Amino acid sequence: METKKVVVIGAGVVGSAIARVLSKYQNLEVFLLEKNIDVGWGSSKANSAVIHPGHEDDPSKYPLRSKLCVRGNRLWHSWAEELDVPVKWPGELMLAFSERDVEKFQYYLDLAEKNGVPDVKIVYSDELRELEPNASPDAIAGLWAPTAGLIAPWDAVLGLVENAVDNGVKLFTETEVEDIVIENGIVKGVQTNRGFFEADIVINAAGLYADIISKKAGIDFDITPRRGEYYLLEEDVQPRVKRIVHQVPTEITKGVFISETVEGNILIGPSAENLPLDAKDDVSTTKKYLDYIWESAKRLLAKMPPKSSVIKTFAGLRAEPPSGRWIIEAYDNPKGFINAAGMRSPALTSSPAIAEYIVNELIKNKLGVKLVEKKDWNPYRKGIKKFKLLDDRKKEELIKENPKFGNVLCMCKEVTEAEIIEAIERMKKIGIKTISLDGIKFRTTSMFGWCQGSFCRVRIARVAANYLGMPEWKIFVKDNKSSYGVGYVKTFFKTSQGDGEV
Ligand SMILES: Cc1cc2nc3c(=O)[nH]c(=O)nc-3n(C[C@H](O)[C@H](O)[C@H](O)COP(=O)(O)OP(=O)(O)OC[C@H]3O[C@@H](n4cnc5c(N)ncnc54)[C@H](O)[C@@H]3O)c2cc1C
């Protein structure tokens, strides 16, 4: 049996889902390459986190988007369970404020039927208020799609990568693909800042940078960064929403959403703003679009939560392809090169189905690779146990077993020293070289709460640095250039170990 080497470029939700599906086969050696210090920090980190039902894409215009969204929505039920990823299914209400909006509902009902999305219907008055008591009194009807869900997107990527690595995928972070090496029209591998990786198949899942990678393989298109800004509100704010509430979509955006995240915060956004082609990392927020989002949200609800409950504003970037169509293709020239590019929404929803499609339709059928399944493939992965969610008896048991569970470092999210250390161990296990505070944050939800780390970050830095045997100020925040401090200063007084100046 001949083994094929596969390089996947980019450990976002799409690349990681592809790596997980590839890990099922014994005759594939899979390399997942990521230029960041950690996984899932591109578009997959900052988005609306909605598992869309699939009734908003027209199959005649966007055949893959409409087909793979519905399949992805279904697959996330089993994948989230296997990977222990937090997910919930509150359903989605699109609100109508005029007879014209209600007329547009018919278009989405037709799409629901064409795409096979179950139980989508128009609701009025009492039924609408029962589904969402905080819907605006000006809303005259709603389009109810009960299969919509919400997921923790960074947890999704962590679950996918940990499971893929457990099944043999080799993850290389801080590894930037610089060139695609092609000989006589056939892919031979990729050149990176860490050397050459030989490959029979190269899958480009590089998000906003997928156009640059694709040009290196001779396939030319541009990806437009389309920025979306958000407000994140504190957990116990009132009034709230029960459902994912939004307005009628436009051609460029699905509109402003209000939802309660899987962590229990209220999320409001996004906007949609096309940026210049080279603004691929510009996640700044703007007063103009934040004001627009707040005003749009006001229209959707009977009563808005107070603006004083906002704990964070942030932005994410969509990788917008020309004409809105995902570019998921294998080529005759160069043979072995596959694009998973232009992965704009709903690619978070669709990622499991995109991965299946690439393996079944492109690798098996188009490239004709015979794949042999592993008998011992393990579909399961367990997330880090969240101390906060346990009952008192279980908490006491854990503290007895490991006193580090008794040391709560992040008060907002009740995250303990034991969880911080487990997060570090998990990073090391998948091969992350640079341990960062953001890496700990996304694995534990510490620093995610009301104080946004202003109370706990320094305590977490101290625990992590001690555990890693380094001075606390040297620990990285979000990349391998952003050390937390410059030396021993008032906050970082010199403790028993460390090599900095006082
Ligand atoms: C505002 C907004 C709202 C959204 N809402 C939703 C939603 O509610 N539901 C939904 O289904 N979808 C939604 N999406 C879309 C969804 O977030 C994306 O489709 C999805 O995250 C794309 O994943 P990806 O893996 O393709 O890209 P990314 O997550 O960007 O991953 C690409 C990775 O490639 C890496 N990379 C780039 N260049 C290189 C290189 N040269 N070498 C190595 N690595 C490289 C990057 O560092 C990155 O980690 C939204 C997106 C945005 C921005």
PDBQT file of the ligand as one rigid body, heavy atoms in Angstrom, charges set to zero:
ROOT
HETATM    1  C1  LIG A 601     -17.553  38.622  11.010  1.00  0.00    +0.000 C 
HETATM    2  C2  LIG A 601     -17.700  37.174  10.652  1.00  0.00    +0.000 A 
HETATM    3  C3  LIG A 601     -18.861  36.472  10.978  1.00  0.00    +0.000 A 
HETATM    4  C4  LIG A 601     -19.004  35.144  10.631  1.00  0.00    +0.000 A 
HETATM    5  N1  LIG A 601     -20.066  34.426  11.087  1.00  0.00    +0.000 NA
HETATM    6  C5  LIG A 601     -20.173  33.125  10.784  1.00  0.00    +0.000 A 
HETATM    7  C6  LIG A 601     -21.231  32.335  11.318  1.00  0.00    +0.000 A 
HETATM    8  O1  LIG A 601     -21.994  32.782  12.170  1.00  0.00    +0.000 OA
HETATM    9  N2  LIG A 601     -21.355  31.060  10.891  1.00  0.00    +0.000 N 
HETATM   10  C7  LIG A 601     -20.518  30.517   9.984  1.00  0.00    +0.000 A 
HETATM   11  O2  LIG A 601     -20.724  29.380   9.599  1.00  0.00    +0.000 OA
HETATM   12  N3  LIG A 601     -19.454  31.214   9.507  1.00  0.00    +0.000 NA
HETATM   13  C8  LIG A 601     -19.270  32.487   9.911  1.00  0.00    +0.000 A 
HETATM   14  N4  LIG A 601     -18.202  33.203   9.474  1.00  0.00    +0.000 N 
HETATM   15  C9  LIG A 601     -17.259  32.569   8.572  1.00  0.00    +0.000 C 
HETATM   16  C10 LIG A 601     -16.262  31.701   9.309  1.00  0.00    +0.000 C 
HETATM   17  O3  LIG A 601     -15.723  32.350  10.434  1.00  0.00    +0.000 OA
HETATM   18  C11 LIG A 601     -15.157  31.352   8.334  1.00  0.00    +0.000 C 
HETATM   19  O4  LIG A 601     -15.769  30.875   7.182  1.00  0.00    +0.000 OA
HETATM   20  C12 LIG A 601     -14.212  30.288   8.845  1.00  0.00    +0.000 C 
HETATM   21  O5  LIG A 601     -13.740  30.614  10.116  1.00  0.00    +0.000 OA
HETATM   22  C13 LIG A 601     -13.078  30.141   7.848  1.00  0.00    +0.000 C 
HETATM   23  O6  LIG A 601     -12.155  29.228   8.360  1.00  0.00    +0.000 OA
HETATM   24  P1  LIG A 601     -10.773  28.994   7.624  1.00  0.00    +0.000 P 
HETATM   25  O7  LIG A 601     -10.141  27.842   8.303  1.00  0.00    +0.000 OA
HETATM   26  O8  LIG A 601     -10.988  28.913   6.165  1.00  0.00    +0.000 OA
HETATM   27  O9  LIG A 601      -9.956  30.341   7.830  1.00  0.00    +0.000 OA
HETATM   28  P2  LIG A 601      -9.071  30.854   9.059  1.00  0.00    +0.000 P 
HETATM   29  O10 LIG A 601      -9.729  30.590  10.345  1.00  0.00    +0.000 OA
HETATM   30  O11 LIG A 601      -8.712  32.262   8.745  1.00  0.00    +0.000 OA
HETATM   31  O12 LIG A 601      -7.788  29.942   8.993  1.00  0.00    +0.000 OA
HETATM   32  C14 LIG A 601      -6.772  30.108   8.037  1.00  0.00    +0.000 C 
HETATM   33  C15 LIG A 601      -5.457  29.827   8.720  1.00  0.00    +0.000 C 
HETATM   34  O13 LIG A 601      -4.416  29.822   7.749  1.00  0.00    +0.000 OA
HETATM   35  C16 LIG A 601      -3.256  30.367   8.344  1.00  0.00    +0.000 C 
HETATM   36  N5  LIG A 601      -2.359  30.780   7.273  1.00  0.00    +0.000 N 
HETATM   37  C17 LIG A 601      -2.503  31.813   6.419  1.00  0.00    +0.000 A 
HETATM   38  N6  LIG A 601      -1.457  31.891   5.571  1.00  0.00    +0.000 NA
HETATM   39  C18 LIG A 601      -0.621  30.878   5.893  1.00  0.00    +0.000 A 
HETATM   40  C19 LIG A 601       0.634  30.431   5.398  1.00  0.00    +0.000 A 
HETATM   41  N7  LIG A 601       1.236  31.052   4.368  1.00  0.00    +0.000 N 
HETATM   42  N8  LIG A 601       1.238  29.356   5.967  1.00  0.00    +0.000 NA
HETATM   43  C20 LIG A 601       0.648  28.726   7.011  1.00  0.00    +0.000 A 
HETATM   44  N9  LIG A 601      -0.549  29.109   7.547  1.00  0.00    +0.000 NA
HETATM   45  C21 LIG A 601      -1.177  30.169   6.981  1.00  0.00    +0.000 A 
HETATM   46  C22 LIG A 601      -3.810  31.513   9.179  1.00  0.00    +0.000 C 
HETATM   47  O14 LIG A 601      -2.901  31.920  10.181  1.00  0.00    +0.000 OA
HETATM   48  C23 LIG A 601      -5.086  30.909   9.737  1.00  0.00    +0.000 C 
HETATM   49  O15 LIG A 601      -4.896  30.319  11.006  1.00  0.00    +0.000 OA
HETATM   50  C24 LIG A 601     -18.002  34.518   9.866  1.00  0.00    +0.000 A 
HETATM   51  C25 LIG A 601     -16.821  35.212   9.569  1.00  0.00    +0.000 A 
HETATM   52  C26 LIG A 601     -16.655  36.506  10.009  1.00  0.00    +0.000 A 
HETATM   53  C27 LIG A 601     -15.346  37.185   9.817  1.00  0.00    +0.000 C 
ENDROOT
TORSDOF 0
